[in-house]
Amino acid sequence: MRDLRRRALECNKTVSKKAQSRVSRASPAANPHAVLNNQRFHQSDGEGSTDIKCTNWSAGHPDEVINPKLSSCKSERWKQNIEDCMSKIVDRKKYSARDREINLAQYVDLLTSYYVHEAIQYRNDEIYPILMKIINSEHSENETCHAMRAVALTMITVPSESVYEKIEQYLKRSYRNSDNFGVKVAAIRTLSTVAIYGAASEFEISEIMDEYLEIIETDGCSIDSADQVDVVVAACKAWGYLATFLDDLEQKAEFAIGVFAEQLDSSDVSVKVAAGENIALLYEKGNSEALSSNSDCNSEEYRASNNPTQSKYSEANYQKSRLHHSLNRLANESSRHICKKDRKTLHSNFSDILNTIEHPNRGPRYQNAINKETGKRYGSRMTITINNMGDMKIDKWWKMHRLHALRTELKGGFSAHYRDNPVIFESLPLEASDD
């Protein structure tokens, strides 16, 4: 386990005089309350402006860049900026609550955009206790969520073998006891990151997964978040991410597949997809373990003849025929009660998931069509390009889980970290391909 620690177009449309009049009447000058609200969440539009509204981590595209202006600051400036941010965090009592939120947002953006290992490693012993105090006090959602992201990004930048046990209790307390659902989501995500890059043991990771599974099974009720979609989705995704780092899930598989199968009946598409992706991951891992335990079999022949019964977990599941029926229904969803966009999402994702359940050696975006030139199936067609490094084929569910988790955490800074941060590269090595 310790070896793993090292993205608006401006509208130019002509506005009618009538529309201009409406805009004028609703302008900030005529609406002091709007001015106050705007000042509450944003700085001026000058250099260094930062949107400090807490990001809901369970929503949005992984490629989203939090702060493009800050990400593009000149290389000779960011080192001084990070020093200034750390000094303000340490001396936070000198600043107003508003200034502290802005500073934390800038610190998070810098850690997202750059690999700052050398700049922050010597001050971590000062930074972590202060971030824990912010998380524990929970004065505001924004400040608390920024502090949690700061913890996760600091851990990704400077992995530690001693910090996990000092941090995990604060994060668990937050998602168990906080009255703010945004804070709960942030805590769930942060704990999964800290566990991996903070040298948590396999037993500790397993315990976290068990609690996350309880959150999913109870639709959030176990942490006073009944039917809160963002909380359940965060727990699903964090569970899947952690599962990719465990070698043996046999003892968890049967119960976990049952829990995720129940979530296929959720009214929310994001819950269905997150649960389905975890089911596919479990079948894939079961197949990998079956392959490794059949050392006498030729692996290529074994893969070629693979079928559902050859996944180690395929018989240890929740009413297999019902599961297959649910996945097939979602892969062919035609109800007009579901919007076209959601139907497309269901069709795309569950076609892949169902393919893996039927053929556990096949990963996401697998194409069954035969290439006339090679006579072989096209196979997985999901590929990402890492700037100046090459292409990576995401042909396995474990790769997709890790990719989504890392891109959600690092956002527009994923490429920079992948290039410069060895622990990110080790978590998802470029050369990793089973083709």
TORVO-273866 format. One record per residue (C-alpha): residue number from 1; chain; residue in three letters; x negated, y, z negated. Coordinates in nm, 2 decimals. Example, Ala and Ser with C-alpha at 12.3 -4.5 7.8 and 13.67 -1.06 7.14 Angstrom:
TORVO-273866
REC|1|A|Ala|-1.23|-0.45|-0.78
REC|2|A|Ser|-1.37|-0.11|-0.71
This chain:
TORVO-273866
REC|1|A|Met|0.00|0.00|0.00
REC|2|A|Arg|-0.28|0.24|-0.08
REC|3|A|Asp|-0.42|0.20|0.27
REC|4|A|Leu|-0.11|0.37|0.41
REC|5|A|Arg|-0.18|0.70|0.22
REC|6|A|Arg|-0.48|0.84|0.40
REC|7|A|Arg|1.20|2.23|1.78
REC|8|A|Ala|1.79|2.99|2.11
REC|9|A|Leu|1.81|3.11|2.42
REC|10|A|Glu|1.89|3.48|2.41
REC|11|A|Cys|2.23|3.55|2.56
REC|12|A|Asn|2.23|3.83|2.82
REC|13|A|Lys|2.61|3.81|2.89
REC|14|A|Thr|2.78|4.14|2.95
REC|15|A|Val|3.00|4.26|2.66
REC|16|A|Ser|3.32|4.44|2.73
REC|17|A|Lys|3.40|4.77|2.56
REC|18|A|Lys|3.68|4.61|2.36
REC|19|A|Ala|3.44|4.34|2.23
REC|20|A|Gln|3.18|4.61|2.15
REC|21|A|Ser|3.44|4.79|1.95
REC|22|A|Arg|3.52|4.48|1.75
REC|23|A|Val|3.15|4.42|1.69
REC|24|A|Ser|3.11|4.78|1.58
REC|25|A|Arg|3.39|4.75|1.33
REC|26|A|Ala|3.24|4.44|1.19
REC|27|A|Ser|2.88|4.58|1.18
REC|28|A|Pro|2.68|4.56|0.86
REC|29|A|Ala|2.70|4.94|0.82
REC|30|A|Ala|3.08|4.90|0.79
REC|31|A|Asn|3.05|4.60|0.57
REC|32|A|Pro|2.82|4.63|0.27
REC|33|A|His|2.91|4.29|0.15
REC|34|A|Ala|2.77|4.14|0.47
REC|35|A|Val|2.45|4.34|0.41
REC|36|A|Leu|2.41|4.19|0.07
REC|37|A|Asn|2.47|3.84|0.20
REC|38|A|Asn|2.22|3.89|0.48
REC|39|A|Gln|1.96|4.03|0.24
REC|40|A|Arg|2.02|3.74|0.01
REC|41|A|Phe|1.91|3.48|0.27
REC|42|A|His|1.67|3.66|0.50
REC|43|A|Gln|1.38|3.90|0.49
REC|44|A|Ser|1.35|4.18|0.75
REC|45|A|Asp|1.28|4.08|1.11
REC|46|A|Gly|0.92|4.20|1.07
REC|47|A|Glu|0.62|3.98|1.07
REC|48|A|Gly|0.63|3.70|0.82
REC|49|A|Ser|1.00|3.68|0.80
REC|50|A|Thr|1.12|3.35|0.66
REC|51|A|Asp|1.46|3.19|0.65
REC|52|A|Ile|1.48|3.05|0.30
REC|53|A|Lys|1.82|2.88|0.32
REC|54|A|Cys|1.77|2.52|0.20
REC|55|A|Thr|1.76|2.28|0.49
REC|56|A|Asn|2.00|1.99|0.47
REC|57|A|Trp|1.77|1.71|0.55
REC|58|A|Ser|2.03|1.46|0.65
REC|59|A|Ala|2.14|1.68|0.94
REC|60|A|Gly|1.97|1.83|1.24
REC|61|A|His|1.73|1.71|1.50
REC|62|A|Pro|1.39|1.57|1.38
REC|63|A|Asp|1.22|1.80|1.63
REC|64|A|Glu|1.36|2.12|1.47
REC|65|A|Val|1.10|2.37|1.38
REC|66|A|Ile|1.17|2.55|1.05
REC|67|A|Asn|0.98|2.87|1.13
REC|68|A|Pro|0.83|2.91|1.47
REC|69|A|Lys|0.68|3.25|1.38
REC|70|A|Leu|0.48|3.10|1.10
REC|71|A|Ser|0.39|2.80|1.29
REC|72|A|Ser|0.22|3.02|1.56
REC|73|A|Cys|0.02|3.23|1.32
REC|74|A|Lys|-0.35|3.25|1.41
REC|75|A|Ser|-0.57|2.98|1.28
REC|76|A|Glu|-0.79|3.23|1.10
REC|77|A|Arg|-0.50|3.35|0.89
REC|78|A|Trp|-0.33|3.03|0.77
REC|79|A|Lys|-0.61|2.95|0.53
REC|80|A|Gln|-0.58|3.28|0.35
REC|81|A|Asn|-0.20|3.24|0.36
REC|82|A|Ile|-0.21|2.91|0.19
REC|83|A|Glu|-0.44|3.04|-0.08
REC|84|A|Asp|-0.20|3.33|-0.14
REC|85|A|Cys|0.10|3.10|-0.16
REC|86|A|Met|-0.07|2.87|-0.41
REC|87|A|Ser|-0.18|3.17|-0.63
REC|88|A|Lys|0.18|3.30|-0.63
REC|89|A|Ile|0.31|2.95|-0.73
REC|90|A|Val|0.07|2.94|-1.02
REC|91|A|Asp|0.15|3.29|-1.13
REC|92|A|Arg|0.52|3.26|-1.05
REC|93|A|Lys|0.63|3.45|-1.37
REC|94|A|Lys|0.50|3.77|-1.21
REC|95|A|Tyr|0.75|3.75|-0.93
REC|96|A|Ser|1.13|3.78|-0.89
REC|97|A|Ala|1.34|3.47|-0.82
REC|98|A|Arg|1.39|3.60|-0.46
REC|99|A|Asp|1.01|3.64|-0.41
REC|100|A|Arg|0.95|3.29|-0.55
REC|101|A|Glu|1.19|3.13|-0.31
REC|102|A|Ile|1.03|3.32|-0.02
REC|103|A|Asn|0.68|3.21|-0.13
REC|104|A|Leu|0.79|2.84|-0.16
REC|105|A|Ala|0.94|2.86|0.18
REC|106|A|Gln|0.62|2.99|0.33
REC|107|A|Tyr|0.42|2.73|0.14
REC|108|A|Val|0.64|2.45|0.29
REC|109|A|Asp|0.61|2.59|0.64
REC|110|A|Leu|0.23|2.61|0.62
REC|111|A|Leu|0.21|2.25|0.49
REC|112|A|Thr|0.45|2.14|0.77
REC|113|A|Ser|0.26|2.32|1.05
REC|114|A|Tyr|-0.10|2.25|0.95
REC|115|A|Tyr|-0.31|1.97|0.80
REC|116|A|Val|-0.44|2.17|0.49
REC|117|A|His|-0.61|1.89|0.29
REC|118|A|Glu|-0.93|2.08|0.21
REC|119|A|Ala|-0.74|2.40|0.12
REC|120|A|Ile|-0.51|2.25|-0.14
REC|121|A|Gln|-0.67|1.94|-0.28
REC|122|A|Tyr|-0.86|2.13|-0.56
REC|123|A|Arg|-0.54|2.30|-0.69
REC|124|A|Asn|-0.30|2.00|-0.69
REC|125|A|Asp|-0.34|1.95|-1.07
REC|126|A|Glu|-0.21|2.31|-1.11
REC|127|A|Ile|0.06|2.29|-0.84
REC|128|A|Tyr|0.24|1.97|-0.93
REC|129|A|Pro|0.34|2.06|-1.29
REC|130|A|Ile|0.48|2.39|-1.18
REC|131|A|Leu|0.68|2.23|-0.90
REC|132|A|Met|0.82|1.98|-1.15
REC|133|A|Lys|0.93|2.26|-1.38
REC|134|A|Ile|1.11|2.42|-1.09
REC|135|A|Ile|1.28|2.10|-1.00
REC|136|A|Asn|1.37|2.03|-1.36
REC|137|A|Ser|1.52|2.38|-1.43
REC|138|A|Glu|1.71|2.39|-1.10
REC|139|A|His|1.78|2.76|-1.10
REC|140|A|Ser|1.90|2.75|-0.74
REC|141|A|Glu|1.96|2.50|-0.46
REC|142|A|Asn|1.71|2.68|-0.23
REC|143|A|Glu|1.43|2.70|-0.48
REC|144|A|Thr|1.48|2.34|-0.60
REC|145|A|Cys|1.49|2.19|-0.25
REC|146|A|His|1.19|2.39|-0.14
REC|147|A|Ala|1.00|2.26|-0.44
REC|148|A|Met|1.09|1.91|-0.36
REC|149|A|Arg|0.98|1.95|0.00
REC|150|A|Ala|0.66|2.11|-0.13
REC|151|A|Val|0.60|1.80|-0.34
REC|152|A|Ala|0.66|1.56|-0.05
REC|153|A|Leu|0.44|1.76|0.19
REC|154|A|Thr|0.16|1.80|-0.07
REC|155|A|Met|0.16|1.42|-0.12
REC|156|A|Ile|0.15|1.36|0.25
REC|157|A|Thr|-0.14|1.60|0.28
REC|158|A|Val|-0.33|1.48|-0.02
REC|159|A|Pro|-0.22|1.13|-0.12
REC|160|A|Ser|-0.27|1.04|-0.49
REC|161|A|Glu|-0.30|0.72|-0.68
REC|162|A|Ser|-0.19|0.88|-1.01
REC|163|A|Val|0.08|1.13|-0.95
REC|164|A|Tyr|0.38|0.90|-0.87
REC|165|A|Glu|0.45|0.80|-1.23
REC|166|A|Lys|0.45|1.17|-1.33
REC|167|A|Ile|0.69|1.28|-1.06
REC|168|A|Glu|0.94|1.00|-1.01
REC|169|A|Gln|1.13|1.07|-1.33
REC|170|A|Tyr|1.21|1.43|-1.23
REC|171|A|Leu|1.33|1.32|-0.88
REC|172|A|Lys|1.54|1.04|-1.02
REC|173|A|Arg|1.69|1.27|-1.28
REC|174|A|Ser|1.78|1.52|-1.00
REC|175|A|Tyr|1.97|1.28|-0.78
REC|176|A|Arg|2.14|1.12|-1.07
REC|177|A|Asn|2.24|1.43|-1.27
REC|178|A|Ser|2.24|1.73|-1.04
REC|179|A|Asp|2.58|1.90|-0.96
REC|180|A|Asn|2.44|2.00|-0.63
REC|181|A|Phe|2.47|1.75|-0.34
REC|182|A|Gly|2.20|1.92|-0.14
REC|183|A|Val|1.96|1.87|-0.43
REC|184|A|Lys|2.06|1.51|-0.45
REC|185|A|Val|1.99|1.45|-0.08
REC|186|A|Ala|1.65|1.63|-0.11
REC|187|A|Ala|1.56|1.42|-0.42
REC|188|A|Ile|1.64|1.09|-0.25
REC|189|A|Arg|1.43|1.17|0.05
REC|190|A|Thr|1.14|1.31|-0.15
REC|191|A|Leu|1.12|1.01|-0.38
REC|192|A|Ser|1.09|0.78|-0.08
REC|193|A|Thr|0.80|0.98|0.05
REC|194|A|Val|0.63|1.01|-0.29
REC|195|A|Ala|0.66|0.64|-0.34
REC|196|A|Ile|0.47|0.56|-0.02
REC|197|A|Tyr|0.20|0.82|-0.04
REC|198|A|Gly|0.18|0.83|-0.42
REC|199|A|Ala|0.07|0.46|-0.45
REC|200|A|Ala|0.39|0.32|-0.60
REC|201|A|Ser|0.37|-0.05|-0.65
REC|202|A|Glu|0.58|-0.29|-0.44
REC|203|A|Phe|0.79|-0.36|-0.76
REC|204|A|Glu|0.85|0.02|-0.81
REC|205|A|Ile|0.95|0.05|-0.44
REC|206|A|Ser|1.18|-0.24|-0.47
REC|207|A|Glu|1.35|-0.08|-0.78
REC|208|A|Ile|1.40|0.24|-0.58
REC|209|A|Met|1.56|0.04|-0.30
REC|210|A|Asp|1.79|-0.13|-0.54
REC|211|A|Glu|1.92|0.20|-0.68
REC|212|A|Tyr|1.96|0.34|-0.33
REC|213|A|Leu|2.16|0.03|-0.23
REC|214|A|Glu|2.39|0.09|-0.53
REC|215|A|Ile|2.44|0.44|-0.41
REC|216|A|Ile|2.54|0.31|-0.06
REC|217|A|Glu|2.76|0.03|-0.20
REC|218|A|Thr|2.96|0.27|-0.42
REC|219|A|Asp|2.98|0.54|-0.15
REC|220|A|Gly|2.78|0.77|-0.38
REC|221|A|Cys|2.99|0.71|-0.69
REC|222|A|Ser|2.70|0.57|-0.88
REC|223|A|Ile|2.54|0.92|-0.89
REC|224|A|Asp|2.87|1.12|-0.90
REC|225|A|Ser|2.87|1.19|-0.53
REC|226|A|Ala|3.19|1.01|-0.43
REC|227|A|Asp|3.23|1.00|-0.05
REC|228|A|Gln|2.95|1.25|0.01
REC|229|A|Val|2.84|1.16|0.36
REC|230|A|Asp|2.50|1.33|0.34
REC|231|A|Val|2.41|1.15|0.02
REC|232|A|Val|2.50|0.81|0.15
REC|233|A|Val|2.32|0.87|0.48
REC|234|A|Ala|2.01|0.99|0.30
REC|235|A|Ala|2.01|0.68|0.08
REC|236|A|Cys|2.06|0.45|0.39
REC|237|A|Lys|1.77|0.62|0.58
REC|238|A|Ala|1.54|0.62|0.27
REC|239|A|Trp|1.62|0.26|0.20
REC|240|A|Gly|1.52|0.16|0.56
REC|241|A|Tyr|1.21|0.37|0.55
REC|242|A|Leu|1.09|0.20|0.23
REC|243|A|Ala|1.18|-0.14|0.36
REC|244|A|Thr|0.93|-0.10|0.64
REC|245|A|Phe|0.65|-0.11|0.39
REC|246|A|Leu|0.75|-0.43|0.22
REC|247|A|Asp|0.64|-0.76|0.36
REC|248|A|Asp|0.91|-0.99|0.22
REC|249|A|Leu|1.27|-0.88|0.20
REC|250|A|Glu|1.42|-1.23|0.18
REC|251|A|Gln|1.56|-1.19|-0.17
REC|252|A|Lys|1.73|-0.86|-0.08
REC|253|A|Ala|1.85|-0.94|0.27
REC|254|A|Glu|2.17|-1.12|0.21
REC|255|A|Phe|2.32|-0.87|-0.03
REC|256|A|Ala|2.18|-0.57|0.16
REC|257|A|Ile|2.33|-0.69|0.49
REC|258|A|Gly|2.66|-0.72|0.31
REC|259|A|Val|2.65|-0.37|0.18
REC|260|A|Phe|2.55|-0.22|0.52
REC|261|A|Ala|2.82|-0.43|0.69
REC|262|A|Glu|3.08|-0.27|0.47
REC|263|A|Gln|2.96|0.07|0.58
REC|264|A|Leu|3.03|-0.01|0.94
REC|265|A|Asp|3.39|0.06|0.85
REC|266|A|Ser|3.30|0.41|0.73
REC|267|A|Ser|3.50|0.70|0.88
REC|268|A|Asp|3.17|0.89|0.95
REC|269|A|Val|2.96|0.81|1.26
REC|270|A|Ser|2.63|0.90|1.09
REC|271|A|Val|2.70|0.65|0.81
REC|272|A|Lys|2.78|0.37|1.06
REC|273|A|Val|2.47|0.43|1.26
REC|274|A|Ala|2.23|0.45|0.95
REC|275|A|Ala|2.38|0.13|0.81
REC|276|A|Gly|2.36|-0.05|1.15
REC|277|A|Glu|2.00|0.05|1.20
REC|278|A|Asn|1.91|-0.11|0.86
REC|279|A|Ile|2.09|-0.43|0.96
REC|280|A|Ala|1.88|-0.44|1.28
REC|281|A|Leu|1.57|-0.38|1.08
REC|282|A|Leu|1.65|-0.67|0.85
REC|283|A|Tyr|1.70|-0.91|1.14
REC|284|A|Glu|1.38|-0.79|1.30
REC|285|A|Lys|1.18|-0.84|0.98
REC|286|A|Gly|1.34|-1.18|0.93
REC|287|A|Asn|1.23|-1.28|1.28
REC|288|A|Ser|0.88|-1.16|1.22
REC|289|A|Glu|0.86|-1.36|0.90
REC|290|A|Ala|0.99|-1.67|1.08
REC|291|A|Leu|0.73|-1.62|1.35
REC|292|A|Ser|0.45|-1.60|1.10
REC|293|A|Ser|0.57|-1.91|0.92
REC|294|A|Asn|0.57|-2.11|1.24
REC|295|A|Ser|0.20|-2.10|1.31
REC|296|A|Asp|0.22|-2.42|1.51
REC|297|A|Cys|0.45|-2.25|1.77
REC|298|A|Asn|0.32|-2.07|2.07
REC|299|A|Ser|0.44|-1.71|1.98
REC|300|A|Glu|0.53|-1.62|2.34
REC|301|A|Glu|0.73|-1.93|2.40
REC|302|A|Tyr|0.89|-1.88|2.06
REC|303|A|Arg|0.99|-1.52|2.14
REC|304|A|Ala|1.12|-1.62|2.48
REC|305|A|Ser|1.35|-1.88|2.34
REC|306|A|Asn|1.45|-1.67|2.04
REC|307|A|Asn|1.82|-1.66|1.93
REC|308|A|Pro|2.00|-1.54|1.62
REC|309|A|Thr|1.95|-1.86|1.43
REC|310|A|Gln|1.57|-1.81|1.45
REC|311|A|Ser|1.57|-1.50|1.24
REC|312|A|Lys|1.48|-1.59|0.89
REC|313|A|Tyr|1.77|-1.38|0.75
REC|314|A|Ser|2.03|-1.47|1.02
REC|315|A|Glu|2.21|-1.73|0.81
REC|316|A|Ala|2.18|-1.54|0.49
REC|317|A|Asn|2.42|-1.27|0.58
REC|318|A|Tyr|2.77|-1.13|0.52
REC|319|A|Gln|3.02|-1.34|0.71
REC|320|A|Lys|2.82|-1.36|1.03
REC|321|A|Ser|3.11|-1.38|1.27
REC|322|A|Arg|3.27|-1.07|1.11
REC|323|A|Leu|2.95|-0.88|1.13
REC|324|A|His|2.91|-0.96|1.50
REC|325|A|His|3.27|-0.86|1.56
REC|326|A|Ser|3.22|-0.53|1.39
REC|327|A|Leu|2.90|-0.45|1.58
REC|328|A|Asn|3.06|-0.55|1.91
REC|329|A|Arg|3.36|-0.33|1.84
REC|330|A|Leu|3.14|-0.03|1.77
REC|331|A|Ala|2.93|-0.09|2.08
REC|332|A|Asn|3.25|-0.08|2.29
REC|333|A|Glu|3.44|0.18|2.09
REC|334|A|Ser|3.72|0.34|2.30
REC|335|A|Ser|3.95|0.50|2.05
REC|336|A|Arg|4.06|0.85|2.15
REC|337|A|His|4.07|0.95|1.78
REC|338|A|Ile|3.69|0.96|1.81
REC|339|A|Cys|3.54|1.25|2.00
REC|340|A|Lys|3.35|1.18|2.32
REC|341|A|Lys|3.02|1.27|2.17
REC|342|A|Asp|3.06|1.03|1.88
REC|343|A|Arg|3.18|0.75|2.10
REC|344|A|Lys|2.87|0.80|2.31
REC|345|A|Thr|2.65|0.79|2.00
REC|346|A|Leu|2.82|0.47|1.88
REC|347|A|His|2.79|0.30|2.22
REC|348|A|Ser|2.42|0.38|2.26
REC|349|A|Asn|2.31|0.29|1.91
REC|350|A|Phe|2.53|-0.02|1.85
REC|351|A|Ser|2.45|-0.17|2.19
REC|352|A|Asp|2.08|-0.17|2.07
REC|353|A|Ile|2.17|-0.30|1.73
REC|354|A|Leu|2.39|-0.58|1.86
REC|355|A|Asn|2.11|-0.68|2.11
REC|356|A|Thr|1.88|-0.72|1.81
REC|357|A|Ile|2.13|-0.92|1.61
REC|358|A|Glu|2.16|-1.16|1.91
REC|359|A|His|1.79|-1.15|1.99
REC|360|A|Pro|1.59|-1.04|1.69
REC|361|A|Asn|1.27|-1.00|1.88
REC|362|A|Arg|1.42|-0.71|2.09
REC|363|A|Gly|1.38|-0.36|1.95
REC|364|A|Pro|1.57|-0.03|2.01
REC|365|A|Arg|1.65|0.08|2.37
REC|366|A|Tyr|1.58|-0.26|2.51
REC|367|A|Gln|1.68|-0.31|2.87
REC|368|A|Asn|1.77|-0.66|2.99
REC|369|A|Ala|1.73|-0.57|3.36
REC|370|A|Ile|1.46|-0.76|3.55
REC|371|A|Asn|1.17|-0.57|3.70
REC|372|A|Lys|1.15|-0.70|4.06
REC|373|A|Glu|0.78|-0.64|4.08
REC|374|A|Thr|0.69|-0.83|3.76
REC|375|A|Gly|0.98|-1.06|3.73
REC|376|A|Lys|1.01|-0.97|3.37
REC|377|A|Arg|1.26|-0.78|3.17
REC|378|A|Tyr|1.20|-0.40|3.14
REC|379|A|Gly|1.21|-0.44|2.76
REC|380|A|Ser|1.20|-0.15|2.53
REC|381|A|Arg|1.21|0.19|2.71
REC|382|A|Met|1.18|0.42|2.41
REC|383|A|Thr|0.86|0.61|2.43
REC|384|A|Ile|0.73|0.93|2.27
REC|385|A|Thr|0.44|1.14|2.38
REC|386|A|Ile|0.19|1.26|2.12
REC|387|A|Asn|0.03|1.58|2.24
REC|388|A|Asn|-0.32|1.52|2.38
REC|389|A|Met|-0.32|1.17|2.24
REC|390|A|Gly|-0.10|0.96|2.47
REC|391|A|Asp|0.23|0.77|2.46
REC|392|A|Met|0.37|0.55|2.19
REC|393|A|Lys|0.62|0.28|2.27
REC|394|A|Ile|0.88|0.25|2.00
REC|395|A|Asp|0.97|-0.11|2.06
REC|396|A|Lys|1.04|-0.21|1.70
REC|397|A|Trp|1.29|-0.09|1.45
REC|398|A|Trp|1.03|-0.05|1.18
REC|399|A|Lys|0.85|0.20|1.41
REC|400|A|Met|1.17|0.39|1.47
REC|401|A|His|1.25|0.41|1.10
REC|402|A|Arg|0.90|0.55|1.02
REC|403|A|Leu|0.91|0.79|1.32
REC|404|A|His|1.24|0.94|1.22
REC|405|A|Ala|1.13|0.98|0.86
REC|406|A|Leu|0.80|1.14|0.94
REC|407|A|Arg|0.95|1.37|1.21
REC|408|A|Thr|1.23|1.47|0.97
REC|409|A|Glu|0.98|1.56|0.70
REC|410|A|Leu|0.72|1.72|0.92
REC|411|A|Lys|0.95|1.87|1.19
REC|412|A|Gly|0.76|2.07|1.44
REC|413|A|Gly|0.43|1.99|1.27
REC|414|A|Phe|0.45|1.62|1.34
REC|415|A|Ser|0.20|1.63|1.63
REC|416|A|Ala|-0.05|1.84|1.43
REC|417|A|His|-0.03|1.59|1.14
REC|418|A|Tyr|-0.04|1.29|1.36
REC|419|A|Arg|-0.36|1.43|1.52
REC|420|A|Asp|-0.54|1.54|1.21
REC|421|A|Asn|-0.39|1.36|0.91
REC|422|A|Pro|-0.52|1.00|0.88
REC|423|A|Val|-0.24|0.88|0.65
REC|424|A|Ile|0.02|0.97|0.91
REC|425|A|Phe|-0.17|0.79|1.19
REC|426|A|Glu|-0.21|0.49|0.97
REC|427|A|Ser|0.16|0.48|0.90
REC|428|A|Leu|0.24|0.47|1.27
REC|429|A|Pro|-0.07|0.38|1.46
REC|430|A|Leu|-0.07|0.48|1.83
REC|431|A|Glu|-0.20|0.15|1.95
REC|432|A|Ala|0.07|-0.04|1.76
REC|433|A|Ser|0.26|-0.23|2.03
REC|434|A|Asp|0.39|-0.58|2.06
REC|435|A|Asp|0.40|-0.58|2.44
